[in-house]
């Protein structure tokens, strides 16, 4: 993303001197190396191997492995080892209670029509009761949607246990840099790092963004020497050009409104930039939202669609601002001390709250992922990462995890961090991965449930 912003700055020119000095009456004052919340004790959860007849044993084992990993990746629980004596047979909650287990998950798999039936049960061990039980249709493992269906069931377990949304049934879009003169590729990968798939290519691709229904991805691309905003239908592979830049201009950083009916993007030309809004439902009718004398890019909506965060160099180096979505006075959200160097870019608003993630640095050093609270403008921001150089964060649908690119001693690629515990994991080891964007939830267990349990 840094090279893109640098290109934009060269295209637009220098910010007028009058705009260099900010109003210092209400400015963020610093960075706090911390997590969003104090780490809480995580409950001990056990997932017993799923029972199944011989013809369904392989399916039971695959489903069990996916669910265990998804619950681990949720970072909400500690996964307990399952003793050999308790792996099958009657559920003896007293024995699990002696082990300190708080919740026990059991399952049974059987053949059903053209797929399988997985009956999941959640036991509240300390209270000695069955908390939830439900049967779900599961596709055959050879089906393309098998893993996503199991991810949806893992999210259902997260909801049963904690009452909070999961993030397993989702994907991440990112760009694989066409290094060495090749073309950039738009790639998607499941939330657990499986099923890497190329979906588009162009001379240059930046800023992919998912539609709220998860059926489309919009992105900016250099095609035949000119910039375009392109919308890709994932099911069919069809593409549609939303906006085409005129010579000497750029169109960039598209983002969908939360209702999915509008697509907002930046247009850069001369010594000005603009935000334009495109009618997705009608596939036409672009209108001007905002015009600026500086480089304003990377708009991102609050969950209710009433506010925008964006990136601007209106006071010199790039900073993060928030403003009403229908216009109004922007407020500086990123930390700023007049006279000190700083650089903050690539904002992404959480899908479930008031937090805005971005990357940046001050007084030199490497880029790190940071999170600021748009409901508390002026407060110090939280620095989430510390190792290596980390850029372009994007929120998971649970509003808890972030994906970002990282270059560090252990390698480079896409990493995921849990902002509650600080736990990091490597999602995908890949040189040249950039600008990831996390999808909304793509599959829900309700659509798989059998009525009557």
N, C-alpha and C positions, 0 to 999 in steps of 0.2 A: 504493500500500500504506500510505502514511503516514496518509491519512484513515481507513482501516479500523482501524488500530491506535489512533488517537485515539478513534474511536467505541467501541472495545472498552474503552479506559481509562475513558471516561465511564460505560459500562454497569457495569463491575465495581467502580469506586470506587478509592479511594486505597489503596496498599499499606500494610499495617500498619507502624508506626514501627519495630517490632522487626526487621523484615526489611530496613530501609533500609541498614544498615551491613553490608557483606559480610565474609566471612572473607578477610583479605588475605594469608594464608600462601602462596597459590599463585594469583596473578592475572597475566593477560597484561599486559605492561608498555609496549607501544608499537606504533606503526605504522611500517613500513618501506616507503618509496615505491620499489618494485622489482618485478621479474618473479619468477615462481616459480623459474625456472632461468636460468642464464647462457645467452645466445643462442649457439647453435652454428652453424657454417657449414652452409648448406643446399646439397645437391647440385644440380648443373645437370641438368635433365631436359628433353628435347625430345619433342614429340608430333608425328610426321609426319602430314600429311593422310591420311585413310583412303582406300584404294583402293576403287573400286566401279564396276560397269558403269553405263551411263546411267540405267537404271531404278531404281538404288539410290543415285545420286549425292547426291540431296537428303538422304536418311537419313544417309549417311556424313558429310555436312557438319554436320548438326545434332548427331549423336552426338559428333563431334570437338570442336565448340564447347563442348558441355556438359562433356565430360571435361577439356578444357584449363582451363576456369574452375574446375571442382571441384578439380583439382590445385593451382591457384593459391590457392584459398580454403583448402586444407588447411594452408597456411603451412609446409609441410615442405620445399618445393623452390623453386628459382629456375627459371622456365620460359624456355627458350632460344628465340630466333628461329630459324625453319627457313629456311636459305638456299634460293633458288630451285633451285639445282643438285641439292639433296638431297631435294626434295619428293616425288619419285617415282623409280621404277626400282629397281635392286638396292640392298640395304642395305650401304653401305660404312662399316663401323665405324671404320676408320682415319681417314676424313675427319671423322667425328663426334668422335673422340678428339682430333683436332687443334683442334677448337673448344672442348674442355674439357667436353664433355657426359659425364655419368656414366651416365645411363640414357636409352635411346631407346625410345619406345613407337611401334609401328606397328600398323595395323589394316586389315582387308579386310571389306567388307560385300557380301552377296549376298542374293537373294530366298530365302525359306525358308518353306514351308507358308503360313500366314496372316500371316506377319510377315517378319522378316529374320534373317540370321545375321551376327554380328559376331565375327570372329576377331582377338583381341588378342595381341600378342607384346611381351614386355619383353626388351630387349637390355642386357646388362651391358657397356658400351662399353670401359672400361679393360681388362677381362679378355677382351674379344673373343669373347663367347659369348652364346647365347640362354639367358636365365634362366628365362622362363616363356612358355608359349603355350597358349591355350584358346579354344574357340569357344563363343559364348553366343547364345541365342535372344533376339531383341529384338522387342517389339511394333511394330505399325504406328504411325507418328507421330501418327495420329489417335486412337489409343487413350489412355485416361485415364492408364494406368500407363507410358507410354513414357518420360517424363522420369525417373520414379523408377527404372525399370530401368537407364537409362544412369547415373544417380547410383550405383547399386549396383556397376556396372562400374568407376566411378572409385574407389570404396572398395576394390574388389578390387585395383586397381593400387597404391593406397596400401599395402595389406597385402603385395603382392608386393615392393614396393621397400623398405619399412621394417619390415615385420612388426608394424605397429601398426594399430589400428582407424581407419577413416575416419569421417566424419560427414555425407557428402553425401546419403546415402539416408535423410533424416530430415526432420521438419517442426517448426515452432514454433507453438504455440498462444498466443494473447494476447487481451486484451480491448480492444475499441475503445470508448472512453468515449462514452456517449450524451449528449454535451454539449447544452445548450440545451433540456433537458427530454425528450430522446429516450431510447430504451432502449439499454442496453449490448448489444454484440454479441460473441460468442465467434468468433474468426477463426483460421484456420490458414494457414500459408504455408510453402513449401518452403525448405530451408536456404539456397538461393541467392537468395531473395527473389521467386521466381516462384510463380504459381498461388495467389494470395490468394483465400480462400474463406470465407464466413460459414457457420457450422454451428449456431449457436443464438443466442437473444436472451432478455433478461429485463430487469426494471426496473433491477437492479444485478447485475453478475457480478464476482466476484473469485476469485483463487487457482485457476486451471485447473491440472490435473495429469494427465499421461499415464499410462495403465496400462503395465506392463512389456512387454506384447505389442503395444502401439501401436494396439489396436483400440477403446479407450475413453478418454474424458476425463471426469474428475470435477471438479466446480467448486462453489463456494458461490454462491448466488443469492438475491436478494430477490424473492419471488413473492407477490403478493396481500398485501403488507404483512408477510410473515414470511420468516425465513431458512430455506433448505434446502440440503442437500448433494445434488446431482444427478449421476447417472452417465449419460453420453451414449454410445450405440453409434454409432460413426462410419459403419459400413457401411450401417446401416438408418436412422439418424437417430432411433431410439427412445430415450426417456429413462426413467430410473427414479429415484425419490426414495429416497435412502439414509437420510437423517435429516431430521426436520422440527423446527424450534425451537418451543418453547412461548412464549407471550407473555412478553416481558421477557427473553428469552434469545437467544443467537446460536449458530449452528453455522457453522464456518468452517475454512479452510485444510486441505482433505483431502490425503492423500498415500498412495500405494500402497506396501505392503511389496515388497521386491525379487522375491518369489515370485508376486506378483499376487493372492494369495489373501485378503489383508486390506487394508482401507482404514482409515487412522487419521485422525481429525479432532478439532478442538477444539470444546468446548462451553463457552460463557461464560454465567454466571448469578449474580445476586446479587454477593457479594464473593468469588467463587471461579471457577476454571476447571478443566476436565477434558479429558483425552484419552480418546476412545472408539475402540474397534476394531470394525469391521464385517466380517462374513464375506461376501466377494464371491462365492465359489462357491455358497453357499446362499442368497444375497440376503436375509439376515436376521441376527438374533442379534448385537446390539451389546453389548459388554461394556466396563466401565470399566478403563482402563489406569493412569491417574494422576489424582490430584486435587491442586489447588494453591490457596493463598490469594491468589495473584497472577494476572496475565494471562499464561497460557502458551498460545502459538499457534504455527503454522507448523512442525509436526514434519516432519522429513526423515530418511530412513533411510540408514545406511551401506550399501555394496553387499552385505555379508554379512547384513544385517538384524539385526545384534546390537547396534547403537547407534543413538541418535537425537540429532540436533541440533534445537534449537527456540529460539524467541524468548520472552523473559520480562521482565517489569518488576519482578521480585521484589526488586531492590535499588534501585528507583527508575525511572530511564529504561530503555528497552528495551535488552537485551543478548542475546548468543547463548550458549547452553549446550549441553553434550553430556552424555549419560547412557546407561546400559545400556537397551536397548529393553524389557526385562522389568522395569524398575524399578531404583532405586538412587540414589545421591547425584549430583546434577548438578555439573558442573564449568564454570566460566566460561571461555568460549573467546575472546570479543571483548575488545579492549584496554580496560583500566579503570584509572583513577587516582583514588583516593578524593578527593572534593572538587572534581574537575574535571568539567565537563559532557561527556556523550557520548551517542550514540544509534546503536544498531546493530540491524538488523532484516532480515527476509526471507532466512533461511538456505537454502542448497541444497547437499546433499552430492554430491560427485562420484560418477558411476556406476562409476568404476574405481580409486578410491584413497581416501586419508584427508583430502583437502582439502574444506573447507566454504567456499563463497562466500556473501557477504552484502553489504549496503550500509550505510553509516553515516558518522558524522562525530564529531569531538571538537573542543571549544573553538570552536564555530561553523563557518562555512564551508559549502560545498556537500556534498551526499551523493556519495560515491565507492564504487566496487566494490572490495571487499577479499576476500582469501583467507587462511584460517588452516588450519594443519595440526592435525587432531584427534588425531594421533599424537604431537604435541608441544605439549600444552596448557601455556600459560604463556610461550611464545615470542612475539616480536613478529610481527604479521601483515603480509602484503604488500598494499599498495595498488596496484591494477591500473590504474585509470583516473585521469586528472588533469584533463581538460578538461570544463567544464560540470558539470551535475548528473546523476548516473547512479544508477539504482535497479533493484531486483528482478532480480538476476542468476540465470541458470539454465544449467547445464552441458550441453554437447553430449555425445552418446554416446561421443566419443573422449576425454572427460575432459581436454581441452586447451583448447577454446574455450568462451566464455561469451556468451550473449545478454543484453541488458539494455535498459532504456529510457534515453534520454538527451535532455536539453534543453541545447543549446549554440549558440554563435554561428552555426554552419553549418546549423542546423535542428534539428528534433526528430523522434524516431521510435525504431525498434529498431536497435541497433548490435551488432556482434559483435567480440570481441577475442580474439586468440590469446595465451594467458597465457605462452607460451614466448618469443615475439618482441615482444609488445606491439603488434603490428599491429592496427589497428582498421579496420572497414569498416561503412558504412551498409547495413543489410539492407533497411530499409523506411522511407521518409520518410512519417510520418503523425502528425499531432497527435492526442493523446488515446489513443495506444497505451499499454497498461499491463500489468503482471504477466505477462510472457512465461514460457512453460515449454517446454523443448526435449524433443522426443520421443526414445525409443530408436531404434535402427536399424529401419527399416520394411521394407526389402527387402535381400536378400543375393544375391550373384552365384551362390552354389551352386545356387539354384533355377532359374537360367537356363542353367547350363552344359550343354554337350553332351558326353556321355561319349565318351572316346576322343579328345577334342580335335579 
